[in-house]
Amino acid sequence: CKGKHEVCIVTAANVPQCGCKPGYVMHETYGCVDESPPVMKLRHDLNGDQTLRLKQGDVYEEYAVDIQDENAEEYMRSLKIAYSRPLPHGCLTKVGEFHVNYTIATPWTTPAFLRLTRRVIIEDIDECKLDVAKFETECPPLVPKCNTEAGATCVNKIGTYTCQCPKYTSGDGFLSGLSFNAEVAVVPHGFKGGTGCHDTSKPVIELKGPNPKVFRISKCGALGGVMSSKQMDHDADLKSAQQKYYSDDIKLMIRQTVGAELCATHELSRPNASHCVKAFDETFKGKVDLSREVSVGDPTQTSMLQWRVPYDVEDAAGNKAETVWRDVVVEEVDLADVEARVRSESLLQKNAEIRRAVEQALAEERRKGGSRRNQRTAECPKCPACTCPGDGSGSSSFDPSLCDPVCDARDQTCT
């Protein structure tokens, strides 16, 4: 007998012929076929639920199946493995699941095959907490690409992550020049080409000192007599000649003192530029003092005797502060009034200085007084009972008028 799985058998009529060996039946097309279909079992099916659980960054390993049958080797040769989606080369980067179908041919059955399916689940990992050194080698697409130098922080998302810029900045938070292959890995949430984090906080300028700043000058005019009150014809010409220099004078004072003249007072007669203006910039690293970077512009005349002086500053990122203006006023006064005005202003400032000194002294004294009271409370012994002269001693010389002074004097030693 030449047929597969055929053996020589003797019929009831004692006639030899070819037949199927035990466990096989004759099929008109395929000859002797397996009477019982083979059994397939998944390898590495740890929970017995035909499910393989992996995480992002793992590498899928094909464990295949075992075939339990006398003809296992033959069935294994017909085994076909198919995946529900293409497997990536190397590590798994996308959360989700796919299926692996294992199929062997049994053309004499209906259906003409035997199939077993493995479910593969890929679970999320926290990209923000992974071992960067390890994953740079084993699975680079999962390593976060946040611009940490610009303050960006990694925030985990299901299946991916995002980069979050800190306060006072804007952007997508990713390193510049990045590109992501969507076929290899999920494009991170919020990625917009790698714009990083840019400082968007404008500096703030605060003026210190007088505003408006007042300059007083004696009026210019023609000579006047004791008896004559009539204004001379060239009086207006003299005033005009004087006033045309005010703008240049103010500009020159600003340049020579780097703006310090605009906050000089009788109380603070020699200020520096930092006494006149304060500027700061809020950044994700903290508050940055830009006071020394403030520029004082040229005065702009707004009326005959009034000007405005601009203060500007720009931070390292190019953000410009809102321009702050100091008003400058020139007061033309009679010569006789100049000294009185100066003395009055000086007196007001002196009084203010005295008030501040008194308030500071009082505050210090209150602080020290509180400290002494606390010390007395801690150190003073309990006052002894006050016994008046003649009280219960059997003496007949008891004077009630002496009782209160004695007790008062004793109480003073305990308070």
Secondary structure, 3 states (H helix, E strand, C coil): CCCCCEEEEECCCCCEEEEECCCEEEECCCEEEECCCCEEEECCCCCCCCEEEEECCCECCCCCEEEECCCHHHHHHCCEEEECCCCCCCECCCCEEEEEEEEEECCCCCCCEEEEEEEEEEECCCHHHCCHHHHHHHCHHHCCCECHHHCCEEEEECCEEEEECCCCEECCCECCCCCCCCCCCCCCCCCCCCCCCEECCCCEEEECCCCCEEEEEECCCCCCCCCCCCCCCCHHHHHHHHHCCHHHHHHHHHHHHCCHHHHCCCCCCCCCHHHCEEEEEEECCEEEECHHHCEECCCEEEECCEEEEEEECECCCCCECCCEEEEEEEEEECHHHHHHHHHHHHHHHHHHHHHHHHHHHHHHHHHHHHHHHHHHHHHCCCCCCCCCCCCCCCCCCCCHHHHHHHHHHHHHCCC
